[in-house]
Amino acid sequence: MTSATSATSVVAGRYASALFELADNARSLDQVAQDLTTFRSLVGESHELARLLASPVIGREAQGRALLAVLDAAGIKGLTRNFIGTVAANGRARDLVAMASAFLAELASRRGETTATVTSAVALTPGQLQQLAESLRGVLGGAKVSIDTRVEPDILGGLVVKVGSRLFDSSIRSKLQRLQLAMKGVA
């Protein structure tokens, strides 16, 4: 982990902890978690939104107004909207996705859940997510599993599932790479 990545994760953790305490006091942990999950999905699906968050060229004020417009359109309001607006005003919009992930990880940890990061080539349906959660629960000895989904068309198909330090890679890209290596050994 580079020092910049480490510093980002420390900052994200601090902001996420502050949001967690606010949400816990307001008894809105579930709503904030749902809003942050929606926000991460929006950023993952929109290159323009991801660029807006990462851009050092766009001023804080304009960035904040644009983010609030996106949140309003997505129906994200209350504590989550105020938090994201404050983070953008503080010049930390580029860290919002990391903050959302840290919040969700903290919530899962306090609830005794195991978080699995699942990468697929296309978005998974709710039925597929439910089936995957049940399969992972069986593999993990009955532990409650929360799934963090990511879409990366580069894997071509299949799934890449990361639970803690374990990685299950059944992506077509990995299978093709293994086949390519095997064929080099034959030649």
C-alpha positions in Angstrom: 0.0 0.0 0.0 1.5 3.4 -1.0 1.6 6.2 1.5 -1.0 8.2 -0.5 -3.4 5.2 -0.4 -2.7 4.7 3.2 -3.4 8.4 4.0 -6.6 8.2 1.9 -7.8 5.1 3.9 -7.1 6.8 7.2 -9.0 9.9 6.2 -11.8 7.8 4.8 -12.0 5.8 8.0 -12.2 9.0 10.1 -15.0 10.5 8.1 -16.8 7.1 8.0 -16.5 6.8 11.8 -17.9 10.3 12.3 -20.8 9.5 9.9 -21.4 6.2 11.7 -21.7 7.9 15.0 -24.1 10.5 13.6 -26.2 7.9 11.9 -26.3 5.7 15.0 -27.4 8.7 17.2 -30.1 9.5 14.6 -31.1 5.9 14.4 -30.7 5.9 10.7 -27.9 3.4 10.1 -29.9 1.4 7.6 -31.0 4.4 5.6 -27.5 5.8 5.4 -26.2 2.4 4.4 -28.8 2.2 1.7 -28.0 5.7 0.5 -24.2 5.1 0.4 -24.7 1.8 -1.5 -26.8 3.7 -4.0 -24.2 6.4 -4.2 -21.4 3.9 -4.8 -23.4 2.3 -7.5 -24.0 5.6 -9.2 -20.3 6.4 -9.2 -19.5 2.9 -10.5 -22.0 3.2 -13.3 -21.1 6.8 -14.4 -17.7 7.7 -15.7 -18.7 11.3 -15.7 -19.6 11.2 -12.0 -16.3 9.4 -11.2 -14.5 12.1 -13.1 -16.4 14.8 -11.2 -15.3 13.4 -7.9 -11.6 13.0 -8.9 -11.1 16.2 -10.8 -8.8 18.7 -9.2 -9.8 21.3 -11.8 -13.4 21.7 -10.8 -13.9 24.0 -7.8 -15.3 22.8 -4.5 -18.4 24.9 -4.9 -19.3 23.7 -8.4 -18.4 20.1 -7.4 -20.7 20.4 -4.4 -23.6 21.8 -6.4 -23.2 19.1 -9.0 -23.0 16.3 -6.4 -26.1 17.6 -4.6 -28.0 17.7 -7.9 -27.1 14.0 -8.5 -28.1 13.1 -4.9 -31.5 14.9 -5.3 -32.1 13.0 -8.6 -31.3 9.7 -6.9 -33.5 10.4 -3.9 -30.6 10.6 -1.4 -31.5 13.1 1.3 -31.1 13.8 5.0 -28.0 12.9 6.8 -26.3 11.2 3.8 -26.9 14.2 1.6 -25.6 16.6 4.2 -22.5 14.4 4.8 -21.6 14.2 1.1 -22.2 18.0 0.7 -19.9 18.7 3.7 -17.2 16.3 2.4 -17.3 18.0 -1.0 -17.1 21.5 0.7 -14.0 20.3 2.6 -12.3 19.3 -0.7 -12.5 15.6 -0.1 -14.9 14.5 -2.8 -12.3 12.2 -4.3 -12.4 10.1 -1.1 -16.2 9.7 -1.0 -16.3 6.2 -2.4 -13.6 5.1 0.1 -15.6 6.7 2.9 -18.8 4.9 1.8 -16.9 1.6 1.7 -15.4 2.2 5.1 -18.8 3.1 6.6 -20.4 -0.1 5.1 -17.5 -2.2 6.3 -17.8 -0.8 9.8 -21.6 -1.4 9.8 -21.1 -5.0 8.6 -18.4 -5.6 11.2 -20.5 -4.3 14.1 -23.4 -6.5 12.9 -21.2 -9.6 12.7 -21.4 -9.8 9.0 -18.7 -10.9 6.6 -18.3 -8.6 3.5 -17.7 -10.2 0.2 -16.5 -8.1 -2.8 -18.0 -9.5 -5.9 -16.8 -8.3 -9.4 -18.9 -9.3 -12.4 -18.8 -8.3 -16.1 -22.5 -7.1 -15.9 -24.7 -6.0 -13.0 -26.1 -8.9 -11.1 -29.9 -9.2 -10.6 -31.4 -9.3 -7.1 -32.1 -13.0 -7.5 -28.5 -13.7 -8.5 -27.3 -11.7 -5.5 -29.6 -13.6 -3.2 -28.4 -16.9 -4.6 -24.7 -15.8 -4.3 -25.3 -14.7 -0.7 -26.7 -18.1 0.2 -23.8 -19.9 -1.5 -21.3 -17.8 0.3 -23.1 -18.3 3.6 -22.7 -22.0 3.1 -19.0 -21.7 2.3 -18.3 -19.4 5.2 -20.0 -21.7 7.8 -23.3 -19.9 8.1 -21.9 -16.4 8.7 -24.1 -13.6 7.5 -22.7 -12.2 4.3 -23.1 -8.7 2.9 -22.1 -8.3 -0.8 -20.3 -5.4 -2.2 -20.8 -5.5 -6.0 -18.6 -4.0 -8.7 -19.0 -4.2 -12.4 -15.9 -4.5 -14.6 -16.6 -5.5 -18.2 -12.9 -6.3 -18.6 -13.3 -9.7 -16.8 -15.5 -10.7 -19.8 -17.8 -13.0 -17.7 -17.9 -15.1 -14.6 -17.2 -13.7 -11.1 -14.3 -12.6 -8.9 -15.2 -13.0 -5.3 -13.0 -11.7 -2.5 -13.8 -12.5 1.2 -11.2 -11.3 3.6 -7.9 -12.6 2.3 -9.5 -15.3 0.2 -10.0 -14.8 -3.6 -12.2 -17.0 -5.8 -11.6 -16.1 -9.5 -13.8 -17.8 -12.0 -13.6 -14.9 -14.6 -13.3 -15.7 -18.2 -10.3 -13.4 -18.4 -8.4 -15.4 -15.8 -9.4 -18.7 -17.5 -8.1 -17.3 -20.9 -4.8 -16.2 -19.2 -4.3 -19.7 -17.7 -5.1 -21.3 -21.1 -2.6 -19.0 -22.8 0.1 -19.9 -20.2 -0.6 -23.6 -20.7 -0.4 -23.3 -24.4 3.0 -21.6 -24.1 4.3 -24.6 -22.2 3.1 -26.9 -25.0 4.8 -25.1 -27.9 
